[in-house]
Amino acid sequence: MQFSLVYLAGCFLDVFCIEALERFLKAYEDTVLLVSHDRMFIERVADFIYVIEQQ
């Protein structure tokens, strides 16, 4: 089992790169910790979402 960390906060990718990354993450079978402010992107690729909010 592998574990990967993908950090996309403040990242400016064009549409083609985002779509390629989405396809890759959807096909990836191991665990990924994805950090991003793009909620729509996360919802398209994640099976489970854990939200950490400052209170």
C-alpha positions as CSV (number, residue, x, y, z in Angstrom):
1,M,0.0,0.0,0.0
2,Q,1.3,3.4,-0.9
3,F,0.4,6.8,0.4
4,S,0.6,10.0,-1.6
5,L,0.2,13.7,-0.6
6,V,-1.1,16.1,-3.2
7,Y,-1.0,19.8,-2.2
8,L,-2.9,22.2,-4.5
9,A,-3.5,25.2,-2.3
10,G,-3.0,28.4,-4.3
11,C,-2.1,26.4,-7.4
12,F,-2.9,27.8,-10.8
13,L,-3.3,24.9,-13.3
14,D,-5.0,25.3,-16.7
15,V,-8.1,23.2,-17.6
16,F,-6.1,20.5,-19.4
17,C,-3.8,19.9,-16.4
18,I,-6.7,19.8,-14.0
19,E,-8.5,17.3,-16.1
20,A,-5.4,15.2,-16.4
21,L,-4.9,15.3,-12.7
22,E,-8.5,14.3,-12.1
23,R,-8.2,11.3,-14.4
24,F,-5.0,10.2,-12.7
25,L,-6.5,10.5,-9.2
26,K,-9.7,8.7,-10.1
27,A,-7.6,5.8,-11.5
28,Y,-5.1,5.8,-8.6
29,E,-5.9,2.8,-6.3
30,D,-3.9,3.6,-3.2
31,T,-4.4,6.3,-0.6
32,V,-4.1,10.0,-1.4
33,L,-4.2,12.9,1.1
34,L,-5.4,15.8,-1.1
35,V,-5.1,19.4,0.2
36,S,-6.9,22.0,-1.8
37,H,-9.1,25.0,-1.5
38,D,-11.0,23.9,-4.7
39,R,-14.0,22.2,-3.2
40,M,-15.5,21.2,-6.6
41,F,-12.3,19.5,-7.6
42,I,-12.2,17.6,-4.4
43,E,-15.8,16.5,-4.7
44,R,-15.1,15.2,-8.3
45,V,-12.1,13.0,-7.2
46,A,-12.6,12.0,-3.6
47,D,-14.3,9.0,-2.1
48,F,-14.2,10.5,1.4
49,I,-13.9,14.1,2.5
50,Y,-12.7,15.3,5.9
51,V,-13.0,19.1,6.4
52,I,-10.9,20.9,8.9
53,E,-12.1,24.3,9.7
54,Q,-10.8,27.0,12.0
55,Q,-13.2,27.9,14.8
